[in-house]
Amino acid sequence: MKKLWAGRFNEKTESAVERFTESVSFDARLWRHDIDGSIAHVKMLGKQKIISPKDTAMIVTGLKEIADEIEAGKFRFKESLEDVHMNIEHALIKKIGPVGGKVHTARSRNDQVALDLRLYLRDEIKEIVKLVKALQKVLVNLAEKHIDIIMPGYTHLQRAQPVLLSHHLLAYYEMLERDSARFMDCLKRVNVMPLGSAALAGTTLPIDRKYVAGLLKFPAVTENSIDTVSDRDFVIEFISASGILMTHLSRFSEEIILWNSEEFGFIELPDAFTTGSSIMPQKKNPDVLELARGKAGRVYGNLMTILTVMKGLPLAYNRDMQEDKEPLFDTVDTIKSCLAILVKMMPGVRFKKSEMEEATMAGFLTATDIAEYLVKKGMPFRKAHAVVGKTVKYCIDRDMNLTDLRLNELRNFSELIGEDIFHCIAVKASVEGKKSFGGTSGKMVLARIKKIKTGK
């Protein structure tokens, strides 16, 4: 099969080169965006009288027919034609004759692929943000449903202070909120129209780039043709934002894995989202969460791939940039699959209230509350910290908890301590006392839930 660009060459391309250089095996997924971009481009060529109205209509009709064939699974992409762009253009010429060759007037594959990637990523970012919002909604619903469950909060994986389970779940809501904002901010830089930059220098033909931008709903047009065809910042930024998202999903998965373990026993995962062992019949493994945790690594790897590909490239386009697509596509597929499975799984998680609350009874979780109690009585915090430290040591030496202490024992550590100390020692009072903005009290958590749900 003769290449569309073969005029300069005397020899046929070596088949090994075709296999080595082809990208259609992975960039075929850009077909719809490629056709949409070509239709807009051809309409502009017609408007500018660069091609005739008849040719414009023939090309647009032909491209729409090819789109229908691809949609119906009747189109065969050929490796020998290198990429999605050449496959579609070749099919168009075959369908409507030489006039089909006019589709590539005033453009290059360099700006064409930049357009396809931006159109593709624009659509995918919107879908990803929808999935992030769906997971946030699940977390808010769980927080509201389990507003009465108290659990240990941890630092250094050591029990630290009692918190509401709802407050803990909403911590991930806040992370996802920032993730969503990052993707939407990235979208601003993705959503810029590159077509018309041609190979790198623009074109002598009287094109109207803003008209194409309007047809494709781009709010802006790129300003420098050299930068346009060599820019993959938007891909790097997207994968970077995806890496941060995967960090959050991985941390979340790790905590659910821990909580599901016998050692914690805080939750039970739904059977439908776990797997068994091939040798140990008693096992119920959190494979979904482990895979979500593990898939963070491939997204980080994708980021390093694209950074490494781009770091030493001179301006403008270089074929190295073909290597941008696989890490991009893999990142999109990975984060969408992780978000989707968590959205489905989390509503079925059973939270064990009694086990969580029992875990707050050990570990001296209200020690800081006693220190703050003494501060309210006028004691400097550093002294109060030392007093409570001695109190905790007293309990450890006697295998006691703070709630086991009598008033006379407590007063041995400070005469400022009165009967009201027992209110501070209680776990529920500790939680409800955290009324500082953003704190874990039921009042603050419910206020945050209300703000999330109403936007007020």
Kinemage of the C-alpha trace (Angstrom):
@kinemage 1
@onewidth
@group {chain A} dominant
@subgroup {mainchain}
@vectorlist {calphas} color= white
{ca met a 1} P 0.000 0.000 0.000
{ca lys a 2} L 1.478 3.339 -1.086
{ca lys a 3} L 1.966 5.863 1.711
{ca leu a 4} L 0.160 9.182 1.460
{ca trp a 5} L 3.534 10.845 1.987
{ca ala a 6} L 5.520 8.544 -0.346
{ca gly a 7} L 6.275 11.039 -3.128
{ca arg a 8} L 9.773 11.839 -1.819
{ca phe a 9} L 10.889 8.196 -1.568
{ca asn a 10} L 12.195 5.652 -4.061
{ca glu a 11} L 12.079 2.587 -1.827
{ca lys a 12} L 9.148 0.932 -0.094
{ca thr a 13} L 9.128 1.223 3.689
{ca glu a 14} L 10.645 -1.825 5.365
{ca ser a 15} L 7.946 -3.874 7.121
{ca ala a 16} L 9.982 -3.881 10.336
{ca val a 17} L 9.980 -0.077 10.237
{ca glu a 18} L 6.213 -0.077 9.777
{ca arg a 19} L 5.800 -2.247 12.845
{ca phe a 20} L 8.266 -0.176 14.851
{ca thr a 21} L 6.803 3.212 13.982
{ca glu a 22} L 3.080 2.498 13.861
{ca ser a 23} L 0.817 4.017 16.492
{ca val a 24} L -2.608 3.049 15.180
{ca ser a 25} L -2.656 0.053 17.532
{ca phe a 26} L -3.179 2.516 20.382
{ca asp a 27} L -4.141 5.882 18.870
{ca ala a 28} L -7.153 4.449 17.023
{ca arg a 29} L -9.155 5.450 20.076
{ca leu a 30} L -8.778 9.052 18.867
{ca trp a 31} L -10.859 8.369 15.744
{ca arg a 32} L -13.938 10.343 16.763
{ca his a 33} L -11.890 13.379 17.772
{ca asp a 34} L -9.859 13.108 14.569
{ca ile a 35} L -13.000 13.106 12.445
{ca asp a 36} L -14.628 15.929 14.409
{ca gly a 37} L -11.473 18.002 13.989
{ca ser a 38} L -11.284 17.249 10.273
{ca ile a 39} L -14.917 18.197 9.710
{ca ala a 40} L -14.414 21.534 11.457
{ca his a 41} L -11.190 22.108 9.501
{ca val a 42} L -12.856 21.361 6.157
{ca lys a 43} L -15.813 23.611 6.927
{ca met a 44} L -13.323 26.395 7.585
{ca leu a 45} L -11.509 25.683 4.321
{ca gly a 46} L -14.844 25.964 2.541
{ca lys a 47} L -15.805 29.185 4.317
{ca gln a 48} L -12.459 30.711 3.373
{ca lys a 49} L -12.945 29.583 -0.251
{ca ile a 50} L -9.723 27.556 -0.067
{ca ile a 51} L -11.755 24.598 -1.331
{ca ser a 52} L -15.105 24.659 -3.149
{ca pro a 53} L -18.516 24.190 -1.487
{ca lys a 54} L -18.933 20.967 -3.483
{ca asp a 55} L -15.629 19.566 -2.242
{ca thr a 56} L -16.462 20.647 1.293
{ca ala a 57} L -19.773 18.807 1.224
{ca met a 58} L -18.216 15.662 -0.273
{ca ile a 59} L -15.467 15.534 2.323
{ca val a 60} L -17.794 16.167 5.274
{ca thr a 61} L -20.224 13.501 4.056
{ca gly a 62} L -17.377 11.040 3.530
{ca leu a 63} L -15.963 11.654 6.997
{ca lys a 64} L -19.381 11.140 8.586
{ca glu a 65} L -19.800 7.862 6.715
{ca ile a 66} L -16.386 6.697 7.952
{ca ala a 67} L -17.419 7.614 11.499
{ca asp a 68} L -20.543 5.474 11.111
{ca glu a 69} L -18.442 2.571 9.828
{ca ile a 70} L -16.033 2.791 12.747
{ca glu a 71} L -18.937 3.054 15.186
{ca ala a 72} L -20.498 -0.063 13.664
{ca gly a 73} L -17.217 -1.995 13.824
{ca lys a 74} L -16.974 -2.239 10.036
{ca phe a 75} L -13.767 -0.242 9.639
{ca arg a 76} L -10.381 -1.962 9.670
{ca phe a 77} L -7.427 0.084 10.848
{ca lys a 78} L -4.231 -0.872 9.008
{ca glu a 79} L -0.803 -0.897 10.617
{ca ser a 80} L 0.820 -0.047 7.288
{ca leu a 81} L -0.905 3.364 7.388
{ca glu a 82} L 0.895 4.217 10.620
{ca asp a 83} L -1.699 6.107 12.651
{ca val a 84} L -5.349 6.985 13.054
{ca his a 85} L -4.991 10.139 10.951
{ca met a 86} L -3.553 8.418 7.896
{ca asn a 87} L -6.018 5.547 8.152
{ca ile a 88} L -8.983 7.906 8.067
{ca glu a 89} L -7.542 10.086 5.293
{ca his a 90} L -6.705 7.028 3.179
{ca ala a 91} L -10.245 5.701 3.664
{ca leu a 92} L -11.674 9.082 2.695
{ca ile a 93} L -9.684 9.215 -0.540
{ca lys a 94} L -10.715 5.664 -1.336
{ca lys a 95} L -14.351 6.562 -0.690
{ca ile a 96} L -14.687 9.894 -2.551
{ca gly a 97} L -11.634 9.973 -4.787
{ca pro a 98} L -8.754 12.474 -5.054
{ca val a 99} L -10.848 15.269 -3.598
{ca gly a 100} L -10.420 13.525 -0.291
{ca gly a 101} L -6.774 14.580 -0.343
{ca lys a 102} L -7.893 18.172 0.156
{ca val a 103} L -8.788 17.384 3.792
{ca his a 104} L -5.159 17.867 4.730
{ca thr a 105} L -4.884 21.337 3.196
{ca ala a 106} L -3.298 23.875 5.575
{ca arg a 107} L -2.516 21.412 8.307
{ca ser a 108} L 0.075 18.836 9.362
{ca arg a 109} L -0.176 15.691 11.399
{ca asn a 110} L 1.770 17.714 13.970
{ca asp a 111} L -1.081 20.113 14.718
{ca gln a 112} L -3.681 17.450 13.912
{ca val a 113} L -2.524 15.133 16.683
{ca ala a 114} L -2.242 18.062 19.071
{ca leu a 115} L -5.893 18.816 18.340
{ca asp a 116} L -7.002 15.194 18.729
{ca leu a 117} L -5.246 14.876 22.075
{ca arg a 118} L -6.791 18.080 23.381
{ca leu a 119} L -10.284 17.082 22.247
{ca tyr a 120} L -9.830 13.623 23.758
{ca leu a 121} L -8.458 14.883 27.047
{ca arg a 122} L -11.117 17.577 27.305
{ca asp a 123} L -13.810 14.901 27.163
{ca glu a 124} L -11.991 12.563 29.528
{ca ile a 125} L -11.331 15.222 32.170
{ca lys a 126} L -15.051 15.957 32.303
{ca glu a 127} L -15.819 12.248 32.770
{ca ile a 128} L -13.114 11.877 35.409
{ca val a 129} L -14.430 14.847 37.374
{ca lys a 130} L -17.910 13.258 37.278
{ca leu a 131} L -16.442 10.080 38.781
{ca val a 132} L -14.569 12.051 41.446
{ca lys a 133} L -17.829 13.822 42.336
{ca ala a 134} L -19.630 10.463 42.468
{ca leu a 135} L -17.077 9.117 44.969
{ca gln a 136} L -17.376 12.302 46.994
{ca lys a 137} L -21.142 11.835 47.094
{ca val a 138} L -20.689 8.272 48.390
{ca leu a 139} L -18.390 9.541 51.154
{ca val a 140} L -20.825 12.288 52.162
{ca asn a 141} L -23.710 9.806 52.279
{ca leu a 142} L -21.669 7.436 54.456
{ca ala a 143} L -20.637 10.304 56.721
{ca glu a 144} L -24.236 11.380 57.188
{ca lys a 145} L -25.462 7.826 57.726
{ca his a 146} L -22.800 7.049 60.365
{ca ile a 147} L -22.648 10.409 62.104
{ca asp a 148} L -22.938 8.696 65.512
{ca ile a 149} L -19.879 6.420 65.210
{ca ile a 150} L -16.768 7.396 67.174
{ca met a 151} L -13.416 5.840 66.309
{ca pro a 152} L -9.769 6.354 67.197
{ca gly a 153} L -7.960 8.974 65.153
{ca tyr a 154} L -4.352 8.028 64.455
{ca thr a 155} L -0.970 9.646 64.108
{ca his a 156} L 2.096 7.500 63.377
{ca leu a 157} L -0.450 4.640 63.185
{ca gln a 158} L -0.836 5.002 66.956
{ca arg a 159} L -4.184 5.774 68.567
{ca ala a 160} L -4.169 9.489 69.183
{ca gln a 161} L -7.550 11.150 69.790
{ca pro a 162} L -11.167 10.116 69.351
{ca val a 163} L -12.841 11.396 66.178
{ca leu a 164} L -16.074 10.833 64.346
{ca leu a 165} L -15.900 8.244 61.580
{ca ser a 166} L -17.752 10.832 59.505
{ca his a 167} L -14.965 13.352 60.059
{ca his a 168} L -12.393 10.791 58.917
{ca leu a 169} L -14.360 9.958 55.751
{ca leu a 170} L -14.804 13.629 54.936
{ca ala a 171} L -11.026 14.092 55.076
{ca tyr a 172} L -10.961 12.127 51.811
{ca tyr a 173} L -13.829 14.231 50.486
{ca glu a 174} L -11.601 17.281 50.905
{ca met a 175} L -8.697 15.588 49.118
{ca leu a 176} L -10.974 14.690 46.237
{ca glu a 177} L -12.281 18.248 46.135
{ca arg a 178} L -8.751 19.487 45.517
{ca asp a 179} L -8.251 16.745 42.921
{ca ser a 180} L -11.370 17.891 41.094
{ca ala a 181} L -10.148 21.488 41.194
{ca arg a 182} L -6.769 20.432 39.807
{ca phe a 183} L -8.383 18.647 36.864
{ca met a 184} L -10.647 21.604 36.137
{ca asp a 185} L -7.685 23.955 36.280
{ca cys a 186} L -5.750 21.646 33.960
{ca leu a 187} L -8.733 21.738 31.610
{ca lys a 188} L -8.179 25.479 31.102
{ca arg a 189} L -4.817 24.732 29.501
{ca val a 190} L -6.070 21.691 27.616
{ca asn a 191} L -8.978 23.636 26.158
{ca val a 192} L -6.940 25.728 23.696
{ca met a 193} L -7.258 25.158 19.934
{ca pro a 194} L -3.973 24.196 18.185
{ca leu a 195} L -5.091 23.474 14.615
{ca gly a 196} L -3.701 25.836 11.983
{ca ser a 197} L -0.177 25.783 13.327
{ca ala a 198} L 0.580 23.244 10.587
{ca ala a 199} L 4.018 21.591 10.794
{ca leu a 200} L 5.532 24.339 12.949
{ca ala a 201} L 5.387 27.693 11.120
{ca gly a 202} L 1.734 28.213 10.264
{ca thr a 203} L 0.536 28.423 6.657
{ca thr a 204} L 0.407 30.898 3.773
{ca leu a 205} L -3.218 29.959 3.117
{ca pro a 206} L -5.900 32.349 4.455
{ca ile a 207} L -7.247 30.122 7.224
{ca asp a 208} L -9.509 31.247 10.059
{ca arg a 209} L -8.358 29.529 13.247
{ca lys a 210} L -10.898 31.274 15.436
{ca tyr a 211} L -13.717 29.941 13.287
{ca val a 212} L -12.459 26.385 13.812
{ca ala a 213} L -12.150 27.084 17.535
{ca gly a 214} L -15.772 28.185 17.582
{ca leu a 215} L -16.966 25.050 15.778
{ca leu a 216} L -15.059 22.839 18.223
{ca lys a 217} L -16.061 24.927 21.267
{ca phe a 218} L -12.563 26.005 22.208
{ca pro a 219} L -12.552 29.292 24.143
{ca ala a 220} L -9.024 30.180 23.011
{ca val a 221} L -6.491 29.599 20.231
{ca thr a 222} L -2.786 28.869 20.711
{ca glu a 223} L -0.548 31.886 20.171
{ca asn a 224} L 2.712 30.386 18.847
{ca ser a 225} L 2.826 27.748 16.134
{ca ile a 226} L 6.217 26.350 17.198
{ca asp a 227} L 5.125 25.964 20.794
{ca thr a 228} L 1.798 24.506 19.709
{ca val a 229} L 3.137 21.454 17.901
{ca ser a 230} L 5.870 20.770 20.455
{ca asp a 231} L 3.748 21.321 23.583
{ca arg a 232} L 2.786 18.385 25.747
{ca asp a 233} L 2.667 20.365 28.980
{ca phe a 234} L -1.049 19.669 29.186
{ca val a 235} L -0.404 15.908 29.081
{ca ile a 236} L 2.254 16.194 31.784
{ca glu a 237} L -0.050 18.329 33.918
{ca phe a 238} L -2.948 15.918 33.516
{ca ile a 239} L -0.872 12.874 34.478
{ca ser a 240} L 0.579 14.821 37.404
{ca ala a 241} L -2.925 15.640 38.655
{ca ser a 242} L -3.809 11.984 38.131
{ca gly a 243} L -0.793 10.926 40.193
{ca ile a 244} L -1.973 13.093 43.094
{ca leu a 245} L -5.459 11.618 42.781
{ca met a 246} L -3.991 8.111 42.853
{ca thr a 247} L -2.007 9.024 45.968
{ca his a 248} L -5.295 9.843 47.668
{ca leu a 249} L -7.052 6.731 46.377
{ca ser a 250} L -4.097 4.599 47.450
{ca arg a 251} L -4.089 6.046 50.972
{ca phe a 252} L -7.835 5.539 51.189
{ca ser a 253} L -7.501 1.953 49.972
{ca glu a 254} L -4.760 1.279 52.517
{ca glu a 255} L -6.923 2.488 55.389
{ca ile a 256} L -9.910 0.418 54.302
{ca ile a 257} L -7.584 -2.601 54.009
{ca leu a 258} L -6.309 -1.984 57.545
{ca trp a 259} L -9.788 -1.447 58.951
{ca asn a 260} L -10.926 -4.686 57.297
{ca ser a 261} L -8.117 -6.715 58.890
{ca glu a 262} L -8.675 -8.918 61.922
{ca glu a 263} L -6.278 -6.711 63.856
{ca phe a 264} L -8.510 -3.651 63.417
{ca gly a 265} L -11.895 -5.255 62.771
{ca phe a 266} L -13.576 -1.910 62.108
{ca ile a 267} L -15.394 -2.854 58.900
{ca glu a 268} L -16.497 -5.737 56.736
{ca leu a 269} L -16.172 -5.529 52.972
{ca pro a 270} L -19.011 -6.782 50.770
{ca asp a 271} L -18.441 -10.295 49.424
{ca ala a 272} L -19.010 -9.098 45.857
{ca phe a 273} L -15.894 -6.918 46.044
{ca thr a 274} L -13.502 -9.421 47.599
{ca thr a 275} L -11.818 -12.612 46.428
{ca gly a 276} L -10.797 -15.919 47.968
{ca ser a 277} L -7.571 -17.854 48.227
{ca ser a 278} L -6.656 -20.760 45.975
{ca ile a 279} L -5.334 -22.695 48.984
{ca met a 280} L -6.809 -21.179 52.166
{ca pro a 281} L -10.596 -21.596 52.144
{ca gln a 282} L -11.183 -19.173 55.020
{ca lys a 283} L -9.686 -16.158 53.248
{ca lys a 284} L -11.636 -13.096 52.132
{ca asn a 285} L -9.124 -10.832 50.464
{ca pro a 286} L -9.461 -7.088 49.727
{ca asp a 287} L -8.024 -7.485 46.234
{ca val a 288} L -9.956 -4.564 44.750
{ca leu a 289} L -8.382 -2.183 47.242
{ca glu a 290} L -4.943 -3.727 46.900
{ca leu a 291} L -5.105 -3.286 43.141
{ca ala a 292} L -6.254 0.321 43.496
{ca arg a 293} L -3.317 0.877 45.834
{ca gly a 294} L -0.939 -0.862 43.429
{ca lys a 295} L -2.173 0.964 40.344
{ca ala a 296} L -0.898 4.230 41.799
{ca gly a 297} L 2.561 2.989 40.829
{ca arg a 298} L 1.747 2.692 37.143
{ca val a 299} L 0.379 6.260 37.062
{ca tyr a 300} L 3.556 7.540 38.720
{ca gly a 301} L 5.495 5.569 36.101
{ca asn a 302} L 3.454 7.161 33.321
{ca leu a 303} L 4.351 10.598 34.654
{ca met a 304} L 8.046 9.733 34.661
{ca thr a 305} L 7.698 8.368 31.120
{ca ile a 306} L 6.276 11.550 29.634
{ca leu a 307} L 8.656 13.779 31.591
{ca thr a 308} L 11.602 11.744 30.340
{ca val a 309} L 10.354 11.738 26.749
{ca met a 310} L 9.985 15.519 26.711
{ca lys a 311} L 12.962 16.661 28.782
{ca gly a 312} L 15.588 16.807 26.014
{ca leu a 313} L 13.589 17.522 22.863
{ca pro a 314} L 14.563 20.496 20.707
{ca leu a 315} L 11.759 22.517 19.125
{ca ala a 316} L 9.528 21.748 17.363
{ca tyr a 317} L 7.946 18.324 16.736
{ca asn a 318} L 9.990 15.129 17.156
{ca arg a 319} L 8.759 11.575 16.644
{ca asp a 320} L 9.647 10.837 20.269
{ca met a 321} L 6.383 12.606 21.081
{ca gln a 322} L 4.458 9.640 19.722
{ca glu a 323} L 5.352 8.087 23.073
{ca asp a 324} L 2.997 10.516 24.839
{ca lys a 325} L -0.145 8.563 24.025
{ca glu a 326} L 0.274 5.209 25.732
{ca pro a 327} L 1.082 6.679 29.158
{ca leu a 328} L -1.759 9.173 28.721
{ca phe a 329} L -4.305 6.562 27.671
{ca asp a 330} L -3.188 4.170 30.397
{ca thr a 331} L -3.502 6.908 33.007
{ca val a 332} L -7.021 7.789 31.882
{ca asp a 333} L -8.093 4.137 31.914
{ca thr a 334} L -6.457 3.477 35.291
{ca ile a 335} L -7.913 6.361 37.237
{ca lys a 336} L -11.372 5.897 35.748
{ca ser a 337} L -11.413 2.200 36.653
{ca cys a 338} L -10.214 2.887 40.204
{ca leu a 339} L -12.777 5.621 40.789
{ca ala a 340} L -15.601 3.562 39.290
{ca ile a 341} L -14.908 0.459 41.403
{ca leu a 342} L -14.683 2.464 44.638
{ca val a 343} L -17.958 4.221 43.839
{ca lys a 344} L -19.610 0.806 43.499
{ca met a 345} L -17.912 -0.838 46.485
{ca met a 346} L -18.072 1.721 49.278
{ca pro a 347} L -21.875 1.824 49.785
{ca gly a 348} L -21.736 -1.893 50.631
{ca val a 349} L -19.092 -1.567 53.369
{ca arg a 350} L -20.404 -2.438 56.834
{ca phe a 351} L -18.968 -0.246 59.582
{ca lys a 352} L -18.758 -1.957 62.983
{ca lys a 353} L -19.806 0.682 65.482
{ca ser a 354} L -19.149 -1.258 68.663
{ca glu a 355} L -15.671 -2.373 67.596
{ca met a 356} L -14.696 1.153 66.602
{ca glu a 357} L -15.958 2.697 69.794
{ca glu a 358} L -14.378 -0.037 71.922
{ca ala a 359} L -11.036 0.831 70.347
{ca thr a 360} L -11.350 4.361 71.738
{ca met a 361} L -11.374 3.047 75.299
{ca ala a 362} L -7.680 2.144 75.295
{ca gly a 363} L -4.662 4.241 74.449
{ca phe a 364} L -5.361 7.305 76.614
{ca leu a 365} L -7.085 9.073 73.729
{ca thr a 366} L -8.434 11.891 75.909
{ca ala a 367} L -5.061 12.842 77.403
{ca thr a 368} L -4.921 16.055 75.354
{ca asp a 369} L -8.384 16.976 76.634
{ca ile a 370} L -7.080 16.829 80.218
{ca ala a 371} L -4.179 19.071 79.256
{ca glu a 372} L -6.574 21.561 77.688
{ca tyr a 373} L -8.784 21.298 80.799
{ca leu a 374} L -5.792 22.401 82.884
{ca val a 375} L -5.067 25.216 80.433
{ca lys a 376} L -8.598 26.480 80.985
{ca lys a 377} L -7.828 26.470 84.718
{ca gly a 378} L -4.852 28.764 84.074
{ca met a 379} L -1.955 26.336 83.768
{ca pro a 380} L 0.586 26.924 80.944
{ca phe a 381} L 0.212 24.286 78.255
{ca arg a 382} L 3.753 22.958 78.543
{ca lys a 383} L 3.278 22.354 82.272
{ca ala a 384} L -0.137 20.808 81.624
{ca his a 385} L 1.451 18.537 79.032
{ca ala a 386} L 3.982 17.321 81.616
{ca val a 387} L 1.291 16.792 84.271
{ca val a 388} L -0.802 14.655 81.947
{ca gly a 389} L 2.272 12.751 80.805
{ca lys a 390} L 2.929 11.757 84.416
{ca thr a 391} L -0.717 10.825 84.815
{ca val a 392} L -0.544 8.546 81.781
{ca lys a 393} L 2.639 6.903 83.075
{ca tyr a 394} L 0.916 6.314 86.424
{ca cys a 395} L -1.875 4.502 84.576
{ca ile a 396} L 0.523 2.460 82.440
{ca asp a 397} L 2.455 1.300 85.509
{ca arg a 398} L -0.782 0.091 87.079
{ca asp a 399} L -2.440 -1.266 83.914
{ca met a 400} L -5.197 1.313 84.212
{ca asn a 401} L -6.962 3.674 81.849
{ca leu a 402} L -7.707 7.335 82.498
{ca thr a 403} L -11.357 6.539 83.141
{ca asp a 404} L -10.296 4.187 85.983
{ca leu a 405} L -8.753 7.001 88.018
{ca arg a 406} L -10.528 8.408 91.075
{ca leu a 407} L -10.598 12.111 91.838
{ca asn a 408} L -8.113 11.859 94.705
{ca glu a 409} L -5.642 10.089 92.430
{ca leu a 410} L -6.009 12.759 89.779
{ca arg a 411} L -5.543 15.560 92.298
{ca asn a 412} L -2.159 14.082 93.223
{ca phe a 413} L -0.984 15.430 89.847
{ca ser a 414} L -2.623 18.874 90.121
{ca glu a 415} L -4.793 20.614 92.657
{ca leu a 416} L -6.540 22.388 89.793
{ca ile a 417} L -8.384 19.185 88.973
{ca gly a 418} L -11.989 19.016 90.156
{ca glu a 419} L -15.065 16.827 89.661
{ca asp a 420} L -15.618 18.354 86.238
{ca ile a 421} L -12.526 16.522 84.984
{ca phe a 422} L -14.585 13.391 84.407
{ca his a 423} L -16.511 15.135 81.662
{ca cys a 424} L -13.210 15.744 79.834
{ca ile a 425} L -12.101 12.153 80.216
{ca ala a 426} L -15.231 10.811 78.487
{ca val a 427} L -14.659 9.946 74.832
{ca lys a 428} L -17.967 11.322 73.590
{ca ala a 429} L -17.416 14.611 75.422
{ca ser a 430} L -13.939 14.801 73.920
{ca val a 431} L -15.358 14.535 70.412
{ca glu a 432} L -18.189 16.967 71.015
{ca gly a 433} L -15.802 19.426 72.571
{ca lys a 434} L -13.832 19.818 69.326
{ca lys a 435} L -15.951 22.723 68.087
{ca ser a 436} L -13.128 24.679 66.466
{ca phe a 437} L -13.788 25.323 62.785
{ca gly a 438} L -12.957 22.149 60.877
{ca gly a 439} L -12.964 20.082 64.069
{ca thr a 440} L -14.481 16.668 64.673
{ca ser a 441} L -17.518 17.605 66.793
{ca gly a 442} L -20.869 16.431 65.492
{ca lys a 443} L -21.971 20.032 65.160
{ca met a 444} L -19.016 20.933 62.928
{ca val a 445} L -19.224 17.773 60.841
{ca leu a 446} L -22.954 18.152 60.247
{ca ala a 447} L -22.402 21.781 59.298
{ca arg a 448} L -19.821 20.688 56.737
{ca ile a 449} L -22.174 18.030 55.349
{ca lys a 450} L -24.923 20.618 55.027
{ca lys a 451} L -22.592 23.032 53.244
{ca ile a 452} L -21.473 20.308 50.848
{ca lys a 453} L -25.030 19.261 50.048
{ca thr a 454} L -26.525 22.733 49.750
{ca gly a 455} L -23.517 24.749 48.659
{ca lys a 456} L -24.236 27.226 51.475
